[in-house]
Amino acid sequence: TYYLAAIVDDQSQVDESDEGNNSRSYGPLTLTGACPAKFCMGDVVMVFNTGGVGLRLRQCPSTSCTQIINMPDGTLMTVTGGAVQADGYTWWRIRGIIQGTTYEGWAAENWLTK
């Protein structure tokens, strides 16, 4: 008999063990199928429609969180987490290269598109 356990978070993995206490881990876990929200994990999104002011990448999903960098329109990022509802916005954890440096943080959905 084998047991499978999936932990769904930023460190998703599948743990497999048998009754002899032999175990193996596989990760990260990639979920496939329909997305329950606007974006899926791994989607490439683009900053758009900011009127030239850019979109703030933040340390956590809230308008009160520290800004990491301001992303100009056209910036491409990859979805790594979310969706989180806070402060009247839907927030997505995104990661990408901006001006030669890799950044990861949270951005409001209103100014992101596929």
C-alpha positions as CSV (number, residue, x, y, z in Angstrom):
1,T,0.0,0.0,0.0
2,Y,1.3,3.4,-0.9
3,Y,0.2,6.8,0.5
4,L,0.4,10.1,-1.4
5,A,0.2,13.5,0.2
6,A,0.3,16.8,-1.6
7,I,1.1,20.0,0.1
8,V,-0.2,22.9,-1.8
9,D,1.7,26.1,-1.2
10,D,4.9,27.9,-2.4
11,Q,6.9,24.7,-1.7
12,S,4.4,22.2,-3.2
13,Q,5.6,18.6,-3.4
14,V,4.3,15.1,-3.5
15,D,5.4,12.7,-0.7
16,E,5.1,9.0,-1.3
17,S,5.5,6.3,1.4
18,D,4.8,2.7,1.8
19,E,4.0,0.6,4.9
20,G,7.7,-0.2,5.3
21,N,8.3,3.5,6.0
22,N,10.2,3.9,2.8
23,S,9.5,7.4,1.4
24,R,10.3,9.6,-1.5
25,S,9.5,13.2,-2.3
26,Y,8.8,14.8,-5.7
27,G,8.6,18.5,-6.1
28,P,7.6,21.1,-6.9
29,L,4.1,19.9,-7.7
30,T,2.6,21.4,-10.9
31,L,-1.2,21.4,-11.1
32,T,-2.8,21.2,-14.5
33,G,-6.3,21.8,-15.7
34,A,-8.7,24.6,-15.6
35,C,-7.8,27.7,-13.6
36,P,-10.3,28.9,-11.0
37,A,-9.1,32.5,-11.4
38,K,-7.9,35.0,-14.0
39,F,-4.4,33.5,-14.0
40,C,-2.8,30.1,-13.5
41,M,0.6,29.2,-11.9
42,G,3.2,29.7,-14.5
43,D,1.3,32.1,-16.7
44,V,3.3,34.9,-18.2
45,V,1.6,38.2,-17.5
46,M,2.3,41.8,-18.6
47,V,1.9,45.1,-16.8
48,F,-0.5,47.3,-18.8
49,N,-2.8,50.3,-18.6
50,T,-1.0,52.1,-15.8
51,G,-1.2,55.5,-17.6
52,G,2.6,55.6,-17.5
53,V,2.9,55.5,-13.7
54,G,3.8,51.8,-13.6
55,L,2.7,49.0,-11.2
56,R,4.2,48.6,-7.7
57,L,5.7,45.2,-6.9
58,R,5.2,44.7,-3.2
59,Q,6.7,42.5,-0.5
60,C,3.2,41.2,0.5
61,P,-0.3,41.3,-0.9
62,S,-1.4,44.7,0.6
63,T,-1.3,48.4,-0.3
64,S,0.5,48.9,3.0
65,C,3.4,46.6,2.2
66,T,6.8,47.9,1.2
67,Q,7.3,48.5,-2.5
68,I,10.1,46.4,-4.0
69,I,10.2,48.1,-7.5
70,N,7.9,50.0,-9.8
71,M,7.2,48.0,-13.0
72,P,6.6,50.0,-16.2
73,D,4.0,49.0,-18.8
74,G,5.1,46.1,-20.9
75,T,7.1,44.4,-18.1
76,L,6.7,40.6,-18.4
77,M,6.5,38.5,-15.2
78,T,5.6,34.9,-14.3
79,V,2.8,34.0,-11.9
80,T,4.2,32.1,-8.9
81,G,1.3,32.4,-6.4
82,G,-2.1,33.9,-5.6
83,A,-4.8,34.8,-5.8
84,V,-5.1,36.7,-2.5
85,Q,-7.9,39.2,-1.8
86,A,-6.8,42.3,0.3
87,D,-7.5,46.1,0.3
88,G,-10.1,45.8,-2.4
89,Y,-7.7,44.1,-4.9
90,T,-6.8,40.6,-6.1
91,W,-3.1,40.1,-5.6
92,W,-0.8,37.7,-7.5
93,R,2.7,36.7,-6.6
94,I,4.9,37.2,-9.7
95,R,8.5,36.8,-10.6
96,G,10.7,38.2,-13.4
97,I,13.7,40.1,-14.6
98,I,13.5,43.9,-14.5
99,Q,16.4,45.9,-15.7
100,G,18.7,42.9,-15.4
101,T,17.7,41.9,-11.8
102,T,15.3,39.1,-10.8
103,Y,12.5,40.3,-8.5
104,E,9.6,38.4,-6.9
105,G,6.7,40.0,-5.0
106,W,3.0,40.8,-5.2
107,A,1.1,42.9,-7.6
108,A,-2.6,43.9,-8.1
109,E,-4.5,42.0,-10.8
110,N,-6.1,45.2,-12.3
111,W,-3.0,46.1,-14.2
112,L,-1.9,42.6,-15.3
113,T,-2.9,40.8,-18.5
114,K,-1.9,37.6,-20.3
